[in-house]
Amino acid sequence: MLVLSATEGVGLLLLVPLLQLVGVDAHQGPLNRVVEMFSAAFLTVGIRPTLGIVLGVYVAAIGAQGLLERRQAGLTNIIQHEFVTTLRTRLYRAIVGAKWTEFARVRASD
């Protein structure tokens, strides 16, 4: 959940700097550091940033976020199911283990 929360804005954060690498001028001063970081990453890998590569990186990032969301939804369902199963089992054991003769003697007002 923490990783998913950290990547919520990744799509918006990546799109403008990646497009600036290709040559689309977005006039985004604060994002220049992010553009420089991606430019250095592409130089390190030895890839020249083209529109196809930049859009591929963007789609991969968004796809990874989608996979994280799917995994988180699946884990949430598993946790909820196990929690409900545990509560049902405890209730069943409490009902089965109750001393019904003593329970029957107690008045409803008590």
LOLOPA-66140 format. One record per atom (N, C-alpha, C, CB): residue in one letter; atom name; z, x, y; residue number from 1. Coordinates in Angstrom, 1 decimal. Each point is the difference from the previous one (the first is absolute). Glycine has a CB too. Example, Ala and Ser with C-alpha at 12.3 -4.5 7.8 and 13.67 -1.06 7.14 Angstrom:
<pts>
   aa   at       c3       c1       c2     i
    A    N      7.8     13.2     -5.7     1
    A   CA      0.0     -0.9      1.2     1
    A    C      0.0      0.9      1.2     1
    A   CB      1.2     -1.9     -1.2     1
    S    N     -1.9      1.5      2.3     2
    S   CA      0.0      0.9      1.1     2
    S    C      0.8     -0.8      1.1     2
    S   CB     -2.2      1.2     -0.6     2
</pts>
This chain:
<pts>
   aa   at       c3       c1       c2     i
    M    N      0.0      0.8     -1.2     1
    M   CA      0.0     -0.8      1.2     1
    M    C      0.0      0.9      1.3     1
    M   CB      1.2     -1.8     -1.3     1
    L    N     -0.5      2.9      1.2     2
    L   CA      0.0      0.9      1.1     2
    L    C     -1.3      0.6      0.3     2
    L   CB      2.4      0.5     -0.5     2
    V    N     -3.1     -0.1     -0.6     3
    V   CA     -1.3      0.6      0.2     3
    V    C     -1.0     -1.0      0.5     3
    V   CB      0.4      1.6     -1.8     3
    L    N     -0.3     -2.9      1.3     4
    L   CA     -0.9     -1.0      0.5     4
    L    C      0.3     -0.3      1.5     4
    L   CB     -0.1     -1.0     -2.3     4
    S    N      1.3      1.0      2.7     5
    S   CA      0.3     -0.3      1.4     5
    S    C     -0.5      1.1      0.9     5
    S   CB      2.1     -1.2     -0.7     5
    A    N     -2.0      2.4      0.2     6
    A   CA     -0.5      1.2      0.8     6
    A    C     -1.5      0.0      0.1     6
    A   CB      1.9      1.3     -0.8     6
    T    N     -2.6     -2.0     -0.1     7
    T   CA     -1.5      0.0      0.0     7
    T    C     -0.6     -1.2      0.6     7
    T   CB      0.1      1.5     -2.0     7
    E    N      0.7     -2.4      2.5     8
    E   CA     -0.5     -1.3      0.5     8
    E    C     -1.0      0.2      1.1     8
    E   CB      2.2     -1.0     -0.5     8
    G    N     -1.9      1.9      1.4     9
    G   CA     -0.9      0.2      1.2     9
    G    C     -1.1      1.1     -0.3     9
    G   CB      1.8     -0.7      1.5     9
    V    N     -1.9      1.2     -2.7    10
    V   CA     -0.9      1.1     -0.3    10
    V    C     -1.5     -0.4      0.3    10
    V   CB      1.6      0.8     -1.7    10
    G    N     -2.0     -2.0      1.5    11
    G   CA     -1.3     -0.4      0.3    11
    G    C     -0.4      0.1      1.4    11
    G   CB      0.1     -1.4     -1.9    11
    L    N      0.8      0.9      2.8    12
    L   CA     -0.3      0.0      1.4    12
    L    C      0.1      1.4      0.6    12
    L   CB      0.8     -2.3      0.1    12
    L    N      0.2      3.1     -0.7    13
    L   CA      0.2      1.3      0.5    13
    L    C     -1.2      1.0     -0.4    13
    L   CB      2.5     -0.4     -0.1    13
    L    N     -3.1      0.1     -1.0    14
    L   CA     -1.0      0.9     -0.5    14
    L    C     -1.4     -0.3      0.5    14
    L   CB      1.3      0.3     -2.0    14
    L    N     -1.6     -1.6      2.3    15
    L   CA     -1.3     -0.3      0.3    15
    L    C     -0.6      0.6      1.3    15
    L   CB      0.5     -2.1     -1.1    15
    V    N      0.3      2.1      2.1    16
    V   CA     -0.5      0.5      1.3    16
    V    C     -0.2      1.6     -0.1    16
    V   CB      1.1     -1.9      1.3    16
    P    N     -0.1      2.6     -1.7    17
    P   CA     -0.1      1.5     -0.1    17
    P    C     -1.2      0.4     -0.9    17
    P   CB      2.5      0.2      0.4    17
    L    N     -2.6     -0.9     -1.6    18
    L   CA     -1.1      0.4     -0.9    18
    L    C     -1.4     -0.3      0.7    18
    L   CB      1.5     -0.5     -2.0    18
    L    N     -1.6     -0.6      2.7    19
    L   CA     -1.3     -0.3      0.7    19
    L    C     -0.2      1.0      1.1    19
    L   CB      0.2     -2.4     -0.6    19
    Q    N      0.9      2.9      1.2    20
    Q   CA     -0.2      1.0      1.1    20
    Q    C     -0.6      1.3     -0.6    20
    Q   CB      1.9     -1.0      1.3    20
    L    N     -1.5      1.3     -2.5    21
    L   CA     -0.5      1.2     -0.7    21
    L    C     -1.5     -0.1     -0.2    21
    L   CB      2.1      0.3     -1.1    21
    V    N     -2.6     -1.4      0.9    22
    V   CA     -1.5     -0.2     -0.2    22
    V    C     -0.7      0.0      1.3    22
    V   CB      0.5     -1.3     -2.0    22
    G    N      0.2      1.0      3.1    23
    G   CA     -0.7      0.0      1.3    23
    G    C      0.1     -1.2      0.8    23
    G   CB     -1.5      1.5     -0.9    23
    V    N      2.2     -2.5      0.4    24
    V   CA      0.2     -1.3      0.7    24
    V    C      1.2      0.3      1.0    24
    V   CB     -0.9     -1.5     -2.0    24
    D    N      0.6      1.4      3.3    25
    D   CA      1.0      0.3      1.0    25
    D    C      0.8     -1.3      0.3    25
    D   CB     -1.4      1.8      1.0    25
    A    N      2.7     -1.7     -1.4    26
    A   CA      0.9     -1.2      0.2    26
    A    C      0.9      0.2      1.2    26
    A   CB     -0.1     -0.5     -2.4    26
    H    N      0.1      1.6      3.1    27
    H   CA      0.8      0.3      1.1    27
    H    C      1.5     -0.2     -0.3    27
    H   CB     -1.9     -0.6      1.5    27
    Q    N      2.3      1.1     -2.6    28
    Q   CA      1.4     -0.2     -0.4    28
    Q    C      0.7      1.4      0.2    28
    Q   CB     -0.6     -1.9     -1.7    28
    G    N      1.3      2.1      2.8    29
    G   CA      0.7      1.3      0.3    29
    G    C      1.1      0.3     -1.0    29
    G   CB     -0.6     -0.4      2.3    29
    P    N      1.5     -0.6     -2.5    30
    P   CA      1.1      0.3     -0.9    30
    P    C     -0.4      0.3     -1.4    30
    P   CB      1.4     -1.4      1.4    30
    L    N     -2.6      1.0     -1.8    31
    L   CA     -0.4      0.2     -1.4    31
    L    C     -0.7      1.3     -0.2    31
    L   CB     -0.2     -2.4     -0.3    31
    N    N      0.1      3.2      1.3    32
    N   CA     -0.7      1.3     -0.1    32
    N    C      0.6      0.9     -1.0    32
    N   CB     -0.7     -0.2      2.4    32
    R    N      2.0      0.2     -2.5    33
    R   CA      0.7      0.9     -0.9    33
    R    C     -0.3     -0.5     -1.5    33
    R   CB      1.9      0.4      1.7    33
    V    N     -2.0     -1.7     -1.9    34
    V   CA     -0.4     -0.5     -1.3    34
    V    C     -1.4      0.4     -0.3    34
    V   CB      1.6     -1.9      0.2    34
    V    N     -2.5      1.8      0.7    35
    V   CA     -1.4      0.5     -0.2    35
    V    C      0.0      1.4     -0.3    35
    V   CB     -0.8     -1.7      1.6    35
    E    N      1.5      2.6     -0.9    36
    E   CA      0.1      1.4     -0.3    36
    E    C      0.5      0.3     -1.4    36
    E   CB      0.3      0.4      2.5    36
    M    N      0.7     -1.2     -2.9    37
    M   CA      0.6      0.2     -1.3    37
    M    C     -1.1     -0.4     -1.1    37
    M   CB      2.3     -0.5      0.9    37
    F    N     -3.0     -0.6     -0.8    38
    F   CA     -1.1     -0.3     -0.9    38
    F    C     -1.1      1.0      0.0    38
    F   CB      0.6     -2.4      0.2    38
    S    N     -0.9      2.9      1.0    39
    S   CA     -1.1      1.0      0.1    39
    S    C      0.4      1.3     -0.7    39
    S   CB     -0.7     -1.0      2.2    39
    A    N      2.0      1.4     -2.1    40
    A   CA      0.4      1.2     -0.7    40
    A    C      0.0     -0.3     -1.5    40
    A   CB      1.5      0.6      2.0    40
    A    N     -1.1     -1.8     -2.4    41
    A   CA      0.0     -0.3     -1.5    41
    A    C     -1.4      0.0     -0.5    41
    A   CB      2.0     -1.4      0.3    41
    F    N     -3.0      0.9      0.4    42
    F   CA     -1.4      0.1     -0.5    42
    F    C     -0.5      1.4      0.0    42
    F   CB     -0.4     -2.3      0.9    42
    L    N      0.8      3.1      0.1    43
    L   CA     -0.4      1.4      0.0    43
    L    C      0.7      0.8     -1.2    43
    L   CB     -0.3     -0.1      2.5    43
    T    N      1.5     -0.2     -2.8    44
    T   CA      0.7      0.6     -1.1    44
    T    C     -0.7     -0.3     -1.3    44
    T   CB      2.2     -0.1      1.3    44
    V    N     -2.6     -1.1     -1.5    45
    V   CA     -0.7     -0.4     -1.3    45
    V    C     -1.4      0.5      0.0    45
    V   CB      1.5     -2.1     -0.1    45
    G    N     -2.1      2.3      1.3    46
    G   CA     -1.3      0.5      0.1    46
    G    C     -1.1     -1.1      0.1    46
    G   CB      0.8      2.0     -1.2    46
    I    N     -0.4     -3.2      1.7    47
    I   CA     -0.9     -1.1      0.1    47
    I    C     -0.2     -0.3      1.4    47
    I   CB      0.9     -1.0     -2.1    47
    R    N     -2.2      0.8      2.4    48
    R   CA     -0.4     -0.4      1.4    48
    R    C      0.2     -1.5      0.1    48
    R   CB     -1.7      1.9      0.2    48
    P    N      2.4     -2.4      0.7    49
    P   CA      0.3     -1.4      0.1    49
    P    C     -1.3     -0.8      0.5    49
    P   CB      2.4      0.5      0.5    49
    T    N     -2.9     -1.3     -1.4    50
    T   CA     -1.1     -0.9      0.4    50
    T    C      0.5     -1.4     -0.1    50
    T   CB     -1.7      1.6     -0.9    50
    L    N      0.9     -2.5      1.3    51
    L   CA      0.4     -1.4      0.1    51
    L    C      0.4     -0.5     -1.5    51
    L   CB     -1.5     -0.4      2.1    51
    G    N      0.6      0.7     -3.0    52
    G   CA      0.3     -0.4     -1.4    52
    G    C      1.3      0.6     -0.6    52
    G   CB     -2.5     -0.2     -0.3    52
    I    N      2.7      1.4      0.6    53
    I   CA      1.3      0.7     -0.5    53
    I    C      1.2     -0.6      0.7    53
    I   CB     -1.3      2.1     -0.5    53
    V    N      1.2     -2.3      1.8    54
    V   CA      1.1     -0.5      0.7    54
    V    C      0.3     -1.5     -0.4    54
    V   CB     -0.6      1.5      2.0    54
    L    N     -0.4     -2.3     -2.2    55
    L   CA      0.3     -1.3     -0.5    55
    L    C      0.5      0.0     -1.4    55
    L   CB     -1.8     -0.9      1.5    55
    G    N      1.3      1.8     -2.3    56
    G   CA      0.5      0.2     -1.4    56
    G    C      1.5      0.3      0.0    56
    G   CB     -2.2      0.7     -0.7    56
    V    N      2.6      0.2      1.6    57
    V   CA      1.5      0.4      0.1    57
    V    C      0.8     -1.3      0.5    57
    V   CB     -0.6      2.4      0.5    57
    Y    N      0.0     -3.1      0.4    58
    Y   CA      0.7     -1.2      0.5    58
    Y    C      0.1     -1.0     -1.1    58
    Y   CB     -0.9      0.4      2.3    58
    V    N     -0.1     -0.7     -3.1    59
    V   CA      0.0     -1.0     -1.1    59
    V    C      1.0      0.5     -1.0    59
    V   CB     -2.4     -0.6      0.4    59
    A    N      2.4      1.9     -0.7    60
    A   CA      1.0      0.5     -1.0    60
    A    C      1.4     -0.2      0.5    60
    A   CB     -1.7      1.8     -0.7    60
    A    N      2.0     -1.5      1.9    61
    A   CA      1.3     -0.2      0.6    61
    A    C      0.5     -1.5     -0.1    61
    A   CB     -0.4      2.0      1.5    61
    I    N     -0.5     -2.9     -1.1    62
    I   CA      0.2     -1.4     -0.1    62
    I    C      0.2     -0.5     -1.5    62
    I   CB     -1.3     -0.3      2.2    62
    G    N      0.5      0.9     -3.0    63
    G   CA      0.1     -0.4     -1.5    63
    G    C      1.3      0.5     -0.5    63
    G   CB     -2.5      0.2     -0.2    63
    A    N      2.9      1.0      0.5    64
    A   CA      1.3      0.5     -0.4    64
    A    C      1.2     -0.9      0.4    64
    A   CB     -0.9      2.3      0.0    64
    Q    N      0.8     -2.8      1.3    65
    Q   CA      1.0     -0.9      0.5    65
    Q    C     -0.1     -1.3     -0.8    65
    Q   CB     -0.1      1.0      2.3    65
    G    N     -1.0     -1.5     -2.6    66
    G   CA     -0.2     -1.2     -0.8    66
    G    C      0.7      0.1     -1.4    66
    G   CB     -2.1     -0.5      1.3    66
    L    N      1.8      1.7     -1.9    67
    L   CA      0.7      0.2     -1.3    67
    L    C      1.5      0.1      0.1    67
    L   CB     -2.1      1.3     -0.7    67
    L    N      2.6     -0.7      1.7    68
    L   CA      1.4      0.0      0.2    68
    L    C      0.6     -1.4      0.2    68
    L   CB     -0.2      2.3      1.1    68
    E    N     -0.5     -3.1     -0.3    69
    E   CA      0.4     -1.4      0.1    69
    E    C      0.0     -0.8     -1.3    69
    E   CB     -0.9      0.1      2.4    69
    R    N     -0.1      0.2     -3.2    70
    R   CA     -0.1     -0.7     -1.3    70
    R    C      1.1      0.4     -0.9    70
    R   CB     -2.4     -0.1      0.2    70
    R    N      2.7      1.4     -0.2    71
    R   CA      1.1      0.6     -0.8    71
    R    C      1.3     -0.6      0.4    71
    R   CB     -1.3      2.1     -0.4    71
    Q    N      1.5     -2.2      1.7    72
    Q   CA      1.3     -0.5      0.5    72
    Q    C      0.2     -1.4     -0.3    72
    Q   CB     -0.1      1.6      1.9    72
    A    N     -1.0     -2.4     -1.9    73
    A   CA      0.1     -1.4     -0.3    73
    A    C      0.3     -0.2     -1.5    73
    A   CB     -1.6     -0.6      1.8    73
    G    N      1.0      1.4     -2.6    74
    G   CA      0.3      0.0     -1.5    74
    G    C      1.5      0.3     -0.3    74
    G   CB     -2.4      0.6     -0.4    74
    L    N      2.9      0.5      1.1    75
    L   CA      1.3      0.4     -0.2    75
    L    C      1.0     -1.0      0.5    75
    L   CB     -0.7      2.3      0.2    75
    T    N      0.4     -3.0      0.9    76
    T   CA      0.8     -1.1      0.5    76
    T    C      0.1     -1.1     -1.0    76
    T   CB     -0.6      0.6      2.4    76
    N    N     -0.5     -1.0     -3.0    77
    N   CA      0.0     -1.0     -1.0    77
    N    C      0.9      0.3     -1.2    77
    N   CB     -2.3     -0.7      0.8    77
    I    N      2.1      2.0     -1.2    78
    I   CA      0.8      0.4     -1.2    78
    I    C      1.5      0.0      0.3    78
    I   CB     -1.9      1.5     -0.7    78
    I    N      2.3     -1.0      1.9    79
    I   CA      1.4      0.0      0.4    79
    I    C      0.5     -1.4      0.1    79
    I   CB     -0.3      2.1      1.2    79
    Q    N     -0.4     -3.0     -0.6    80
    Q   CA      0.4     -1.4      0.1    80
    Q    C      0.2     -0.7     -1.4    80
    Q   CB     -1.2     -0.2      2.2    80
    H    N      0.2      0.5     -3.1    81
    H   CA      0.1     -0.6     -1.3    81
    H    C      1.2      0.6     -0.8    81
    H   CB     -2.5     -0.2      0.0    81
    E    N      2.8      1.5      0.1    82
    E   CA      1.1      0.5     -0.7    82
    E    C      1.3     -0.5      0.6    82
    E   CB     -1.3      2.1     -0.5    82
    F    N      1.4     -2.3      1.8    83
    F   CA      1.2     -0.5      0.6    83
    F    C      0.3     -1.4     -0.4    83
    F   CB     -0.4      1.5      2.0    83
    V    N     -0.6     -2.4     -2.0    84
    V   CA      0.2     -1.3     -0.5    84
    V    C      0.4     -0.1     -1.5    84
    V   CB     -1.7     -0.8      1.8    84
    T    N      1.0      1.7     -2.6    85
    T   CA      0.4      0.0     -1.4    85
    T    C      1.4      0.5     -0.2    85
    T   CB     -2.4      0.5     -0.5    85
    T    N      2.9      0.4      1.3    86
    T   CA      1.4      0.5     -0.1    86
    T    C      0.9     -1.1      0.4    86
    T   CB     -0.7      2.3      0.5    86
    L    N      0.4     -3.1      0.6    87
    L   CA      0.9     -1.1      0.4    87
    L    C      0.0     -1.1     -1.1    87
    L   CB     -0.5      0.6      2.4    87
    R    N     -0.6     -0.9     -3.0    88
    R   CA      0.0     -1.0     -1.0    88
    R    C      0.8      0.4     -1.2    88
    R   CB     -2.3     -0.7      0.8    88
    T    N      2.1      2.0     -1.2    89
    T   CA      0.8      0.5     -1.2    89
    T    C      1.5     -0.1      0.3    89
    T   CB     -2.0      1.5     -0.6    89
    R    N      2.4     -1.1      1.8    90
    R   CA      1.4     -0.1      0.3    90
    R    C      0.5     -1.4      0.0    90
    R   CB     -0.2      2.1      1.4    90
    L    N     -0.5     -3.0     -0.9    91
    L   CA      0.4     -1.4      0.0    91
    L    C      0.1     -0.6     -1.4    91
    L   CB     -1.1     -0.3      2.2    91
    Y    N      0.1      0.7     -3.0    92
    Y   CA      0.0     -0.5     -1.4    92
    Y    C      1.2      0.6     -0.8    92
    Y   CB     -2.5     -0.2      0.1    92
    R    N      2.8      1.4      0.1    93
    R   CA      1.2      0.6     -0.6    93
    R    C      1.3     -0.6      0.5    93
    R   CB     -1.3      2.2     -0.3    93
    A    N      1.3     -2.5      1.5    94
    A   CA      1.2     -0.7      0.6    94
    A    C      0.2     -1.3     -0.6    94
    A   CB     -0.2      1.3      2.1    94
    I    N     -0.9     -2.1     -2.2    95
    I   CA      0.1     -1.4     -0.6    95
    I    C      0.4      0.1     -1.5    95
    I   CB     -1.7     -0.8      1.7    95
    V    N      1.0      1.7     -2.4    96
    V   CA      0.3      0.1     -1.4    96
    V    C      1.4      0.6     -0.3    96
    V   CB     -2.4      0.3     -0.4    96
    G    N      2.9      0.6      1.2    97
    G   CA      1.3      0.6     -0.2    97
    G    C      1.1     -0.8      0.6    97
    G   CB     -1.1      2.1      0.0    97
    A    N      0.9     -3.2      0.6    98
    A   CA      1.1     -0.8      0.6    98
    A    C      0.8     -0.7     -1.0    98
    A   CB     -1.4     -0.4      2.0    98
    K    N      2.7      0.3     -1.8    99
    K   CA      0.9     -0.7     -0.9    99
    K    C     -0.1     -1.5      0.4    99
    K   CB      1.6      2.1     -0.3    99
    W    N     -2.4     -2.8     -0.5   100
    W   CA     -0.3     -1.4      0.4   100
    W    C      1.2     -0.9     -0.2   100
    W   CB     -2.3      0.4     -0.7   100
    T    N      3.2     -0.1     -0.2   101
    T   CA      1.2     -0.9     -0.2   101
    T    C      0.9      0.1      1.2   101
    T   CB     -0.1      0.4     -2.5   101
    E    N      0.3      0.8      3.1   102
    E   CA      0.8      0.1      1.2   102
    E    C     -0.8     -0.6      1.2   102
    E   CB      1.1      2.1     -0.9   102
    F    N     -2.4     -1.9      0.9   103
    F   CA     -0.8     -0.6      1.1   103
    F    C      0.1     -1.5      0.0   103
    F   CB     -1.5      2.0     -0.1   103
    A    N      1.5     -2.6     -1.1   104
    A   CA      0.0     -1.5     -0.1   104
    A    C      1.3     -0.5      0.5   104
    A   CB     -1.6      0.1     -1.9   104
    R    N      2.7      0.6      1.8   105
    R   CA      1.3     -0.5      0.4   105
    R    C      0.2      0.0      1.5   105
    R   CB      0.9      0.9     -2.2   105
    V    N     -1.7     -0.1      2.9   106
    V   CA      0.2      0.1      1.4   106
    V    C     -0.7     -1.2      0.7   106
    V   CB      0.0      2.6     -0.1   106
    R    N      0.7     -3.2      1.0   107
    R   CA     -0.5     -1.1      0.7   107
    R    C     -1.1      0.4      1.0   107
    R   CB      2.2     -1.2     -0.3   107
    A    N     -3.1      0.3      0.6   108
    A   CA     -1.1      0.3      0.9   108
    A    C      0.5      0.3      1.4   108
    A   CB     -1.5     -1.4     -1.4   108
    S    N      2.6      0.8      1.8   109
    S   CA      0.5      0.2      1.3   109
    S    C      0.7      1.4      0.2   109
    S   CB      0.4     -2.4      0.2   109
    D    N     -0.1      3.0     -1.3   110
    D   CA      0.6      1.4      0.0   110
    D    C     -1.1      1.0      0.2   110
    D   CB      1.9     -0.7     -1.5   110
</pts>
